[in-house]
């Protein structure tokens, strides 16, 4: 079974990929399976989205409806807990601190955080550390979070020239990690939500529609996914790639269409 690197491009709208020069994302699409019509969850806000991704349940189940974390009233294991129970090594590299609550304590083998507000080129810093960790440790799973596009969207507006320029910068950071990727790794890449004007969080198509792709061993190449894909489907798909059984309380489904016969 392949190991997996999961990239999150916070706040990236699908139509931005055509408006910006993103050769690394384009290369992954050519080598993998993709859709530009995947769906976020409501509210389409970063922490609720990530809790839904890593626990494969909607906000109505996990209870996180803002960027302020609170313990779940009815806890359930997420992806990291399932990996830990299977004795697989998982790591995080990220630059938005509330994501530290996506897993229970003492479940990660590696965690690297740099504050995006206090670090020049924060996505490149995360990329360089993620590349080092991959080369040295070869974990079973690594989550790499790039948050700067969302920040620029709030400052200058979604689809502004500044927003598209930052997306190109993030694509270069993505390339740093891809260039260090050992053989045998699969890649899953997506956004958590889109945006409009200088915000997001609504059920508008601009906020709710996201890109989603997977590439690597056993995944169909240059293939546009036909079935509907939701944020909830990411963790079951990653579990499938890692040879793990999805937890019984997860509500998403593995995106089986991406796999070669």
N, C-alpha and C positions, 0 to 999 in steps of 0.2 A: 504494500500500500504506500502511496506517496505521502510525504509530509506536506504541510499547507502553510502558505503565507496569505493572510487576509488583510487587504489594504482597504482603508476607509478614506474617502475623499469627501470631507465634510462640506455639505452645501453645494455640491456640483450638480447642475441641471444637465439633462441629456443633450439639449440643444447647444450647450456651451462647448461640447466636444467637437461639433462641426465648425463653430465660430473661432476656436482657438487652434493653435498648432500643437498637437499632442502626439508626437510620434510613438512614444512608449505605450500609451493607451491604445493607439491604433494598431500597434504590433501585437498587443495581447488579444485584441478583437480578431485579428487575422489568424492567430494561433489557437483561438478558443471559441467558446459559445457565449453569446451575448444577447441582451435585450436593452432597448432604450425606453421600455414601457413598464419597468418594474414599479411597484407601489410602496410608498412609505406608510406610516401609521399616523393616526391622529391622537394627540396633537403632534404635528410634524416639527418637533423640537429635538435637539441633539440627545439629551439624556434619555427621554422616553424612547426615542428611536433605538438607541444602543441597548437599553434594557430589553426591548422587544427582540432585537437581533440576537443577543447572547442567550436569551431565555426562551425564545420562540413562542412567546405569548404576547397578546396586545396589551396596551396600557391599562385597559379595564381589568386585566388579570394581575399584572405586577404592581399596579397602583402608582407608578411614577408618571406624573402628568406635567412636570416642569423640570427645569434644570437644577432643582434642589432635590437631592437624594434623601429618601426615607426608607427604613427597612420594610421589606415586604410583609404584609399581614399574614399571607400564606406562602412561605418561602418554597421555592422549587429549585432544583439544580439547574445551572446553566451549562454552557459549553465547557467552561474551564473546569467546573466540578466533575463533569463526566470524563474529561481528559485526565484529571488527577486520579480519579478512581480507577482508570485503566492504566495507570503508571506511565502516562505520556507527559512529556515535558512541554509546557506552554509558556510563552513569553509575551510581554506587551512593550511597545515603544510608542509613546504618545506625548502630546503637548497641550492637553486640556485636562486639568486635574480631576474633575468629577468622574472621569472614566475609571478611576481607581476602585470605584464601588461596583464594577461590573462582575466581580468575582469575590468569593469569600476569602478571608485571610489564609495565608499559608497554602495556597493552591497553585501559585505561579512559581516557575523555576527562575524567572527573570522578569524584572520590571524596570523600565527606564522612562523617566519623566523630565521634561524641560518646559517651563512656563512660556507659553507663546508670547505673552506680553512683555517678558523680560529677556528674550533671547533673539538676537538678530537671525533672520532666515531660519525660523524654528523648524520648518518641515525638513530642511536640508540637514539640520543637526540630528533630528530623529532618524532620517534616512541613513546617515553615516553610522550611527550607533547600531541600527538594525542590521546594516550590512556586516559590521564587525561581528555581531552576535551570531548571525547565520553562518559566517565563515568559520568561526571558532567552535561553536557549540552544536550546530545543526539540530535545532529543536524539532519536535514533532509538529508544533504549531506556533506561529508568531503572528500577532496582531500589530499592524503598523497604521497609526492614525495620523493623518495630515489635516490640520485644522485651519490653515491660513486662508483658504479660499472663502470659507464662511465668514471669517473676520473682515475680509475686504468687501464681501457682499454687504455686510452691515454698515461699513464705513462709506462705500461709494455706490452701492447698488448692484443687484444681480444683473449680469450681462453688460455691465459697464466696461469700458476699456481697461480699467484697473483690475476688475474681476477676471477678465479673460487673460490678462497678463500674468496674474497670480496663478491661474490654472496652468499656464505654460510652465511657470516656475515649479509648481507641484509635479507636473509631468517629468521634469528633469530630476526632481528628488526621487520619484518613483524609479526612474532609470538607474539611479545609484544602487538601489536595493536589487533590482532585477539583474544588474550586472554581477552582483555578488551571489546570486541564487545558485546553490549547489544543484547538481543533477538530482532528478527524482522528486522535485517539489512541484506541487500544483499551486496555482494562484487563484484566489477569489478577490474581486475588486468591485466596490460599489460606492454609492453615496448613501447618506442617511435620509436626506431630504433635499429639496431644491430651494427656491426662494423667488421673491418678486419685490420690486422696489428695493427697500432696505431691510426686509424682514422675511419671516416665514412662520409657520405654525398653523396655517389655515388648511382647509381641504381643497384649495384651488389646485388645478393641474400643475401650475408652476411650482407649487410647494410639494406636491405629493408624488410627482413622477421622477424616477431616478434611473440612472444607468446601473446595470448589474452584469458581471461577466465572470467566467471561469475558464482557465486554461491550464494544460498540463497533461500528464500521463493519463490515458484513458478517456480524455475529454474530446468531443468532436471539434474539429477545427473550422474556422471561418463559417460558423453556423449561427444563424439568427434564431433565437428561442421563440417558439410559437405559443407555448402555454403561458398563462398568467404567472408572474413571479412576485412574491411579497417579501418584505423584510423578514417575516417569520420563517421563510424557507431557507435562509442562509445557514443557520446553525445545523439543521438536519442534513443539508447538503455537505457541509464541512465534515460532519460526523461520518457520513457515507464515504467521503474521500479517505478518511482516516481509518476506515474499517470498524467503526463503532456503531452500536445500536442507539438510535435516538431515544431520549428519555420519554417515558410514557405520558408525561404531562405536557410535552411540547406540542404545540398546535399547528406548526408549519409542516411542510412536507419537503422531502428532498426533491431537487429539480432533476428528475430522472432523465429528462429529454436530452441533457447535455452529454450523457455518457455514450461512448461507442458501444455498438452491439457486441 
